[in-house]
Amino acid sequence: MLLNAYCTHRALPPLDFPHVLRSRRDRREPRLAEHLDGFMGFVMDGGKRPMTAVRYHVLQHIERVQWQVALEVEDAHRAAFAAWAQAANAIVFLPDATVRTPSGAVLVDPRTGDPEPGADAPHPADASARKERTVARLQSLGVAVVASLPPVAGEGEVLLRDTSAITARCLALLACAVRAESLASGDALSAAEVATRLPGATFAMSPRERTFFEAEAPEPQEVTNHVWRYESLATLLWSVGALADLPMPTGLCDVPTIARLVLAERGAVFAAAASLRPASELLDALDLHYRLHWATTSARTKGAPPPAGLDPGVVFERHYALNWLTCFQDAAWDDVDTPT
């Protein structure tokens, strides 16, 4: 039987069972991205099917696929294939056009698009355990979250930005936030004045940031948005060890402290000392803020105050920065999404 496995682990486990390999390709193959787009269209029947929790989890899985492997496996070796697919964190497309879990449970029926009862997209063990820890922590704080929110990526799936990209991003964020703060105060610093204090910052800016930074009189909402970026900056500073802690998001960051950290010797000291925290710590923070973002959004839609004293603006900025840091949807800074 021809089996197409869609694997999210970056390191593909060895194919140490009897099989005939028909094809194998990874994210470096440009056509894989087009194929995955088509696969998502198949799952949603070209947009005709409503979104459900399982379909959303399947779509998230497809977005994280690192390898597509097509191989023929005889029935006698299907159990060995299932164990391999579990290790690769794969979903499997069969000749009958069903999409299945490694164990064979139907996730997407080609006629209805529905899963069989109890089926859900697979997740790495460390990601599932991380979700359980986060939910238990939130319950102890009185923050309720829905069980259907999936885990974030596991350590074997995630791709992290390198320290040079992060420190450059910190320079850009600080430059835009300082200019925004000065505009909001009525004592505006020019773009040239800020750029002199932060050499290299303009080169690190995204297109949207550069447009804002160089505008004579930006829109008031854009000014406000960029003042909030101090919170994204604090998150990235924590990610490279410049800040010791990332406390619960119940208050604003210490702006003078984080500005001094980046401004030291015009950023040279900060960049030289930057060291990325372990992936497990970064994913713990992402999983936490993903669920906090859901909780604050849910409260807002109900007209209720944020639970546990959370500051929704801080939660959003942290979630945004952590999604960028972990290359969520491979998005550039301006295009980062924070779905909940």
KOLLUM-939986 format. One record per residue (C-alpha): residue number from 1; residue in one letter; x, y, z. Coordinates in steps of 0.2 Angstrom, whole numbers. Last residue first. Example, Ala and Ser with C-alpha at 12.3 -4.5 7.8 and 13.67 -1.06 7.14 Angstrom:
BEGIN
+------+------+-------+-------+-------+
: logu : balo :     X :     Y :     Z :
+------+------+-------+-------+-------+
:    2 :    S :    68 :    -5 :    36 :
:    1 :    A :    62 :   -22 :    39 :
+------+------+-------+-------+-------+
// end
This chain:
BEGIN
+------+------+-------+-------+-------+
: logu : balo :     X :     Y :     Z :
+------+------+-------+-------+-------+
:  340 :    T :   -31 :   158 :    98 :
:  339 :    P :   -22 :   165 :    82 :
:  338 :    T :    -7 :   176 :    84 :
:  337 :    D :    -1 :   180 :    67 :
:  336 :    V :    16 :   188 :    62 :
:  335 :    D :    16 :   197 :    45 :
:  334 :    D :    26 :   212 :    50 :
:  333 :    W :    39 :   202 :    58 :
:  332 :    A :    42 :   190 :    44 :
:  331 :    A :    31 :   174 :    45 :
:  330 :    D :    37 :   156 :    44 :
:  329 :    Q :    20 :   150 :    50 :
:  328 :    F :    27 :   153 :    68 :
:  327 :    C :    45 :   155 :    66 :
:  326 :    T :    48 :   152 :    85 :
:  325 :    L :    55 :   170 :    88 :
:  324 :    W :    41 :   177 :    78 :
:  323 :    N :    28 :   168 :    88 :
:  322 :    L :    37 :   173 :   104 :
:  321 :    A :    36 :   191 :    99 :
:  320 :    Y :    18 :   191 :    95 :
:  319 :    H :    13 :   181 :   111 :
:  318 :    R :    23 :   194 :   121 :
:  317 :    E :    14 :   208 :   113 :
:  316 :    F :    -3 :   201 :   115 :
:  315 :    V :     0 :   197 :   134 :
:  314 :    V :     6 :   214 :   137 :
:  313 :    G :    -9 :   222 :   129 :
:  312 :    P :   -21 :   210 :   138 :
:  311 :    D :   -14 :   215 :   155 :
:  310 :    L :   -18 :   200 :   167 :
:  309 :    G :   -26 :   204 :   184 :
:  308 :    A :   -30 :   185 :   187 :
:  307 :    P :   -44 :   186 :   173 :
:  306 :    P :   -46 :   200 :   161 :
:  305 :    P :   -62 :   210 :   165 :
:  304 :    A :   -78 :   203 :   157 :
:  303 :    G :   -87 :   210 :   142 :
:  302 :    K :   -89 :   192 :   135 :
:  301 :    T :   -78 :   196 :   120 :
:  300 :    R :   -65 :   204 :   131 :
:  299 :    A :   -65 :   189 :   143 :
:  298 :    S :   -62 :   177 :   128 :
:  297 :    T :   -48 :   188 :   122 :
:  296 :    T :   -40 :   188 :   139 :
:  295 :    A :   -41 :   169 :   140 :
:  294 :    W :   -35 :   165 :   123 :
:  293 :    H :   -20 :   176 :   125 :
:  292 :    L :   -16 :   168 :   141 :
:  291 :    R :   -17 :   151 :   132 :
:  290 :    Y :    -4 :   157 :   119 :
:  289 :    H :     6 :   166 :   133 :
:  288 :    L :     9 :   150 :   142 :
:  287 :    D :    13 :   139 :   127 :
:  286 :    L :    25 :   152 :   121 :
:  285 :    A :    34 :   154 :   138 :
:  284 :    D :    36 :   135 :   139 :
:  283 :    L :    42 :   135 :   121 :
:  282 :    L :    55 :   147 :   125 :
:  281 :    E :    61 :   137 :   141 :
:  280 :    S :    61 :   121 :   131 :
:  279 :    A :    71 :   129 :   117 :
:  278 :    P :    85 :   133 :   129 :
:  277 :    R :    89 :   152 :   131 :
:  276 :    L :    98 :   161 :   117 :
:  275 :    S :   114 :   169 :   122 :
:  274 :    A :   116 :   188 :   120 :
:  273 :    A :   132 :   195 :   128 :
:  272 :    A :   140 :   202 :   112 :
:  271 :    A :   124 :   210 :   106 :
:  270 :    F :   121 :   219 :   123 :
:  269 :    V :   138 :   225 :   124 :
:  268 :    A :   138 :   232 :   106 :
:  267 :    G :   121 :   240 :   107 :
:  266 :    R :   127 :   258 :   107 :
:  265 :    E :   139 :   255 :   121 :
:  264 :    A :   124 :   251 :   132 :
:  263 :    L :   109 :   256 :   123 :
:  262 :    V :   101 :   239 :   123 :
:  261 :    L :   102 :   236 :   141 :
:  260 :    R :    98 :   255 :   145 :
:  259 :    A :    82 :   254 :   136 :
:  258 :    I :    77 :   238 :   145 :
:  257 :    T :    80 :   247 :   162 :
:  256 :    P :    71 :   263 :   157 :
:  255 :    V :    56 :   254 :   151 :
:  254 :    D :    52 :   243 :   166 :
:  253 :    C :    39 :   231 :   158 :
:  252 :    L :    21 :   234 :   161 :
:  251 :    G :    10 :   225 :   173 :
:  250 :    T :     0 :   208 :   175 :
:  249 :    P :    10 :   198 :   162 :
:  248 :    M :    16 :   185 :   174 :
:  247 :    P :    35 :   188 :   176 :
:  246 :    L :    48 :   185 :   162 :
:  245 :    D :    64 :   184 :   172 :
:  244 :    A :    83 :   186 :   171 :
:  243 :    L :    82 :   200 :   157 :
:  242 :    A :    97 :   200 :   145 :
:  241 :    G :    96 :   181 :   144 :
:  240 :    V :    93 :   180 :   125 :
:  239 :    S :    74 :   176 :   127 :
:  238 :    W :    72 :   189 :   141 :
:  237 :    L :    78 :   203 :   129 :
:  236 :    L :    65 :   196 :   116 :
:  235 :    T :    51 :   197 :   129 :
:  234 :    A :    56 :   215 :   134 :
:  233 :    L :    56 :   220 :   116 :
:  232 :    S :    39 :   214 :   113 :
:  231 :    E :    33 :   224 :   128 :
:  230 :    Y :    42 :   239 :   122 :
:  229 :    R :    32 :   237 :   106 :
:  228 :    W :    17 :   245 :   115 :
:  227 :    V :    24 :   262 :   111 :
:  226 :    H :    24 :   256 :    93 :
:  225 :    N :     5 :   252 :    93 :
:  224 :    T :     2 :   269 :   101 :
:  223 :    V :    11 :   279 :    88 :
:  222 :    E :     3 :   269 :    74 :
:  221 :    Q :   -14 :   273 :    82 :
:  220 :    P :   -10 :   291 :    82 :
:  219 :    E :    -6 :   291 :    63 :
:  218 :    P :    12 :   296 :    59 :
:  217 :    A :    18 :   314 :    58 :
:  216 :    E :    35 :   316 :    49 :
:  215 :    A :    35 :   298 :    44 :
:  214 :    E :    53 :   290 :    44 :
:  213 :    F :    50 :   278 :    59 :
:  212 :    F :    32 :   273 :    53 :
:  211 :    T :    38 :   268 :    36 :
:  210 :    R :    53 :   260 :    42 :
:  209 :    E :    43 :   249 :    54 :
:  208 :    R :    31 :   244 :    41 :
:  207 :    P :    46 :   238 :    30 :
:  206 :    S :    54 :   229 :    44 :
:  205 :    M :    68 :   237 :    53 :
:  204 :    A :    85 :   230 :    55 :
:  203 :    F :    94 :   242 :    43 :
:  202 :    T :    86 :   257 :    53 :
:  201 :    A :    93 :   250 :    69 :
:  200 :    G :   111 :   249 :    63 :
:  199 :    P :   117 :   263 :    74 :
:  198 :    L :   106 :   266 :    89 :
:  197 :    R :   109 :   283 :    96 :
:  196 :    T :   112 :   291 :    79 :
:  195 :    A :    96 :   282 :    72 :
:  194 :    V :    86 :   291 :    86 :
:  193 :    E :    92 :   308 :    81 :
:  192 :    A :    89 :   305 :    63 :
:  191 :    A :    72 :   299 :    65 :
:  190 :    S :    68 :   315 :    74 :
:  189 :    L :    64 :   315 :    93 :
:  188 :    A :    47 :   322 :    96 :
:  187 :    D :    43 :   332 :   112 :
:  186 :    G :    24 :   330 :   112 :
:  185 :    S :    24 :   315 :   124 :
:  184 :    A :    16 :   303 :   111 :
:  183 :    L :    29 :   308 :    98 :
:  182 :    S :    43 :   305 :   110 :
:  181 :    E :    36 :   288 :   115 :
:  180 :    A :    34 :   283 :    96 :
:  179 :    R :    52 :   288 :    93 :
:  178 :    V :    58 :   277 :   108 :
:  177 :    A :    47 :   263 :   102 :
:  176 :    C :    53 :   263 :    84 :
:  175 :    A :    71 :   263 :    90 :
:  174 :    L :    68 :   250 :   103 :
:  173 :    L :    60 :   238 :    91 :
:  172 :    A :    73 :   240 :    78 :
:  171 :    L :    87 :   237 :    90 :
:  170 :    C :    78 :   222 :    97 :
:  169 :    R :    76 :   215 :    80 :
:  168 :    A :    95 :   216 :    77 :
:  167 :    T :    97 :   207 :    93 :
:  166 :    I :    85 :   193 :    88 :
:  165 :    A :    92 :   191 :    71 :
:  164 :    S :   110 :   189 :    78 :
:  163 :    T :   104 :   177 :    91 :
:  162 :    D :    97 :   165 :    79 :
:  161 :    R :    78 :   163 :    76 :
:  160 :    L :    71 :   146 :    82 :
:  159 :    L :    65 :   132 :    72 :
:  158 :    V :    52 :   121 :    82 :
:  157 :    E :    48 :   103 :    77 :
:  156 :    G :    59 :    92 :    88 :
:  155 :    E :    57 :   104 :   103 :
:  154 :    G :    38 :   102 :   102 :
:  153 :    A :    26 :   115 :    93 :
:  152 :    V :    12 :   123 :   103 :
:  151 :    P :    -1 :   111 :   111 :
:  150 :    P :   -18 :   112 :   105 :
:  149 :    L :   -33 :   122 :   112 :
:  148 :    S :   -47 :   110 :   113 :
:  147 :    A :   -46 :   110 :   133 :
:  146 :    V :   -53 :   127 :   134 :
:  145 :    V :   -44 :   139 :   146 :
:  144 :    A :   -49 :   145 :   164 :
:  143 :    V :   -37 :   156 :   173 :
:  142 :    G :   -39 :   154 :   192 :
:  141 :    L :   -21 :   154 :   196 :
:  140 :    S :   -20 :   136 :   201 :
:  139 :    Q :   -30 :   132 :   185 :
:  138 :    L :   -17 :   142 :   175 :
:  137 :    R :    -3 :   131 :   182 :
:  136 :    A :   -12 :   115 :   178 :
:  135 :    V :   -16 :   121 :   160 :
:  134 :    T :     3 :   125 :   158 :
:  133 :    R :     9 :   108 :   164 :
:  132 :    E :    -3 :    99 :   153 :
:  131 :    K :     2 :   109 :   138 :
:  130 :    R :    20 :   105 :   141 :
:  129 :    A :    16 :    87 :   142 :
:  128 :    S :     8 :    87 :   125 :
:  127 :    A :    22 :    97 :   118 :
:  126 :    D :    35 :    85 :   125 :
:  125 :    A :    26 :    70 :   119 :
:  124 :    P :    25 :    76 :   101 :
:  123 :    H :     8 :    80 :    94 :
:  122 :    P :    -4 :    69 :    84 :
:  121 :    A :   -20 :    76 :    75 :
:  120 :    D :   -36 :    70 :    84 :
:  119 :    A :   -47 :    55 :    83 :
:  118 :    G :   -60 :    53 :    97 :
:  117 :    P :   -75 :    49 :    86 :
:  116 :    E :   -70 :    47 :    68 :
:  115 :    P :   -64 :    63 :    59 :
:  114 :    D :   -75 :    73 :    48 :
:  113 :    G :   -71 :    80 :    30 :
:  112 :    T :   -88 :    72 :    24 :
:  111 :    R :   -83 :    63 :     9 :
:  110 :    P :   -64 :    63 :    10 :
:  109 :    D :   -65 :    57 :    29 :
:  108 :    V :   -52 :    68 :    38 :
:  107 :    L :   -44 :    62 :    54 :
:  106 :    V :   -47 :    44 :    52 :
:  105 :    A :   -38 :    33 :    66 :
:  104 :    G :   -24 :    23 :    58 :
:  103 :    S :   -12 :    22 :    72 :
:  102 :    P :    -1 :    35 :    64 :
:  101 :    T :   -16 :    47 :    63 :
:  100 :    R :   -26 :    47 :    47 :
:   99 :    V :   -31 :    57 :    31 :
:   98 :    T :   -42 :    47 :    20 :
:   97 :    A :   -41 :    48 :     1 :
:   96 :    D :   -43 :    29 :    -1 :
:   95 :    P :   -25 :    28 :    -7 :
:   94 :    L :   -20 :    34 :    11 :
:   93 :    F :   -13 :    50 :    17 :
:   92 :    V :    -4 :    49 :    34 :
:   91 :    I :    -1 :    61 :    48 :
:   90 :    A :    16 :    61 :    55 :
:   89 :    N :    25 :    65 :    72 :
:   88 :    A :    41 :    57 :    65 :
:   87 :    A :    41 :    45 :    80 :
:   86 :    Q :    23 :    41 :    78 :
:   85 :    A :    25 :    38 :    59 :
:   84 :    W :    40 :    26 :    64 :
:   83 :    A :    28 :    16 :    76 :
:   82 :    A :    14 :    16 :    63 :
:   81 :    F :    27 :    10 :    50 :
:   80 :    A :    32 :    -5 :    61 :
:   79 :    A :    13 :    -9 :    64 :
:   78 :    R :    10 :    -8 :    45 :
:   77 :    H :    24 :   -21 :    41 :
:   76 :    A :    13 :   -36 :    37 :
:   75 :    D :     2 :   -25 :    27 :
:   74 :    E :    15 :   -21 :    15 :
:   73 :    V :    23 :    -4 :    14 :
:   72 :    E :    25 :     7 :    -1 :
:   71 :    L :    33 :    24 :     3 :
:   70 :    A :    29 :    42 :     0 :
:   69 :    V :    38 :    54 :    13 :
:   68 :    Q :    34 :    72 :    15 :
:   67 :    W :    46 :    81 :    27 :
:   66 :    Q :    45 :    97 :    37 :
:   65 :    V :    27 :    99 :    40 :
:   64 :    R :    22 :   113 :    53 :
:   63 :    E :     9 :   121 :    42 :
:   62 :    I :     1 :   103 :    39 :
:   61 :    H :     0 :   101 :    58 :
:   60 :    Q :    -9 :   117 :    60 :
:   59 :    L :   -21 :   112 :    47 :
:   58 :    V :   -24 :    96 :    56 :
:   57 :    H :   -27 :   105 :    72 :
:   56 :    Y :   -39 :   117 :    64 :
:   55 :    R :   -48 :   102 :    56 :
:   54 :    V :   -50 :    94 :    73 :
:   53 :    A :   -56 :   109 :    82 :
:   52 :    T :   -69 :   113 :    68 :
:   51 :    M :   -69 :   125 :    54 :
:   50 :    P :   -83 :   124 :    42 :
:   49 :    R :   -81 :   115 :    26 :
:   48 :    K :   -83 :   124 :     9 :
:   47 :    G :   -66 :   132 :     9 :
:   46 :    G :   -59 :   122 :    -5 :
:   45 :    D :   -64 :   106 :     3 :
:   44 :    M :   -56 :   111 :    20 :
:   43 :    V :   -45 :    96 :    21 :
:   42 :    F :   -42 :    97 :     2 :
:   41 :    G :   -37 :   115 :     3 :
:   40 :    M :   -25 :   111 :    16 :
:   39 :    F :   -17 :    98 :     5 :
:   38 :    G :   -16 :   111 :    -9 :
:   37 :    D :    -6 :   122 :     2 :
:   36 :    L :     5 :   108 :     7 :
:   35 :    H :     8 :   104 :   -12 :
:   34 :    E :    13 :   122 :   -15 :
:   33 :    A :    25 :   122 :     0 :
:   32 :    L :    32 :   105 :    -6 :
:   31 :    R :    36 :   112 :   -23 :
:   30 :    P :    50 :   123 :   -16 :
:   29 :    E :    60 :   108 :   -10 :
:   28 :    R :    70 :   115 :     5 :
:   27 :    R :    56 :   111 :    16 :
:   26 :    D :    59 :    92 :    14 :
:   25 :    R :    57 :    79 :     1 :
:   24 :    R :    56 :    60 :     0 :
:   23 :    S :    49 :    49 :   -14 :
:   22 :    R :    45 :    32 :   -18 :
:   21 :    L :    54 :    22 :    -5 :
:   20 :    V :    50 :     4 :    -5 :
:   19 :    H :    47 :    -3 :    13 :
:   18 :    P :    54 :   -15 :    26 :
:   17 :    F :    57 :    -6 :    42 :
:   16 :    D :    72 :     5 :    48 :
:   15 :    L :    66 :    21 :    39 :
:   14 :    P :    77 :    32 :    50 :
:   13 :    P :    68 :    46 :    60 :
:   12 :    L :    67 :    62 :    50 :
:   11 :    A :    75 :    76 :    60 :
:   10 :    R :    65 :    92 :    58 :
:    9 :    H :    50 :    83 :    66 :
:    8 :    T :    33 :    88 :    57 :
:    7 :    C :    31 :    73 :    46 :
:    6 :    Y :    18 :    71 :    33 :
:    5 :    A :    17 :    53 :    28 :
:    4 :    N :    11 :    47 :    11 :
:    3 :    L :     7 :    28 :    11 :
:    2 :    L :     6 :    17 :    -5 :
:    1 :    M :     0 :     0 :     0 :
+------+------+-------+-------+-------+
// end
